[in-house]
Amino acid sequence: MPIVPVAPRPLNPAERVVLEYILVRDVTGSSELRSQIGQAEVVGTWAPGSVSTDLRVPEPVQRTSLATGLVPVDAHVLDEQGQYIGELLVWVEDGALAGLEYVWITDEMPTALPPVERIRLTPRP
């Protein structure tokens, strides 16, 4: 699916809270990635109406040793009954925040990021 470019904008409050929540785990690179949140910009969405975004962190940036790939945290999204309905993935490229992806298993694409109360974090093995 092609990325929908957007004029670079700061993270909205929901994006900021979710990233801060996921990156609170003490895993490889989390400290450096947390320091990037204030500079991070949204530069694209993954589809019209999608809450999954491409991110860019302008220079200067304190890069993490986690060069490229996923932040090693499982961030499972649960519904009001505590059932698994998806997960959030934080992507890194060249040591900087590169994306926030909401993967869902429901019939409808989510139109908003979940509140942190519905996100369960565990370190990825």
C-alpha positions in Angstrom: 0.0 0.0 0.0 1.5 3.3 -1.0 2.3 6.0 1.6 0.1 9.1 1.5 2.6 12.0 1.9 1.5 14.8 4.3 3.1 18.2 5.0 5.5 17.5 7.9 3.7 18.2 11.2 4.5 17.6 14.8 3.1 14.5 16.5 -0.4 14.9 17.7 -1.2 14.3 21.4 -2.3 10.7 20.8 0.8 9.8 18.8 3.0 11.4 21.4 1.4 9.6 24.3 1.4 6.2 22.6 5.1 6.5 21.6 6.1 7.7 25.1 4.1 4.7 26.6 5.7 2.1 24.4 9.2 3.5 24.7 9.0 3.7 28.5 10.2 0.0 28.5 13.9 -0.3 29.1 14.9 -2.0 25.9 17.8 -1.5 23.5 17.7 2.1 22.2 14.6 3.2 24.2 16.4 6.1 25.9 17.7 7.6 22.7 14.3 7.0 21.0 12.5 8.8 23.8 14.8 11.8 23.4 13.6 11.9 19.7 9.9 12.2 20.4 9.9 16.0 20.8 11.5 16.5 17.4 9.7 13.7 15.5 7.5 14.8 12.6 4.7 12.9 10.8 5.6 12.9 7.1 3.0 10.4 5.7 0.1 8.1 6.6 -0.2 4.5 5.4 -3.5 5.0 3.7 -6.3 7.6 3.6 -7.7 7.8 7.2 -5.0 5.5 8.6 -3.5 6.2 12.0 -0.3 4.4 11.0 2.3 7.0 10.2 5.8 7.5 8.7 8.0 9.6 11.0 11.1 11.6 10.5 13.4 13.1 13.1 15.3 16.1 11.8 19.0 16.5 12.5 20.6 16.8 14.9 19.4 13.6 16.4 20.8 11.3 19.1 20.7 8.0 17.2 20.2 4.6 18.9 22.3 1.5 18.4 19.1 -0.2 17.2 19.9 0.8 13.6 16.9 -0.4 11.6 13.9 -2.6 12.4 11.3 -2.8 15.1 11.6 -1.7 18.7 11.7 -4.9 20.7 8.4 -4.4 22.6 5.1 -6.2 22.1 2.4 -3.5 22.4 -0.9 -5.5 22.2 -4.1 -3.6 21.9 -7.1 -4.9 23.8 -10.8 -4.1 23.5 -13.1 -3.1 26.4 -13.5 -6.8 27.3 -9.7 -7.4 27.3 -9.6 -9.3 24.0 -6.7 -8.9 21.6 -7.6 -6.7 18.7 -4.3 -5.7 17.3 -0.9 -4.3 18.2 1.3 -1.2 17.8 4.7 -1.4 16.2 7.4 1.3 16.4 9.8 1.3 13.4 13.4 2.6 13.5 15.6 3.5 10.5 19.2 4.5 10.8 18.9 4.8 14.6 15.9 7.2 14.4 12.1 6.9 14.8 10.7 6.0 11.4 7.1 4.8 11.9 4.2 4.0 14.1 2.1 1.2 12.8 -1.3 0.0 14.1 -1.9 -3.6 13.0 -5.5 -4.7 13.6 -7.4 -7.9 13.3 -10.9 -6.4 13.4 -13.1 -5.9 10.3 -12.8 -2.2 10.3 -9.6 -0.1 10.2 -9.1 1.8 13.4 -9.8 5.5 13.1 -7.9 6.5 16.3 -4.9 5.2 18.3 -6.0 3.3 21.4 -5.8 4.9 24.9 -2.7 3.6 26.8 -5.0 1.8 29.3 -5.8 -0.6 26.5 -2.2 -1.3 25.5 -0.3 -4.2 27.2 3.5 -4.1 27.0 5.8 -7.0 27.2 9.5 -7.3 26.0 9.9 -9.1 22.8 12.2 -12.1 23.2 
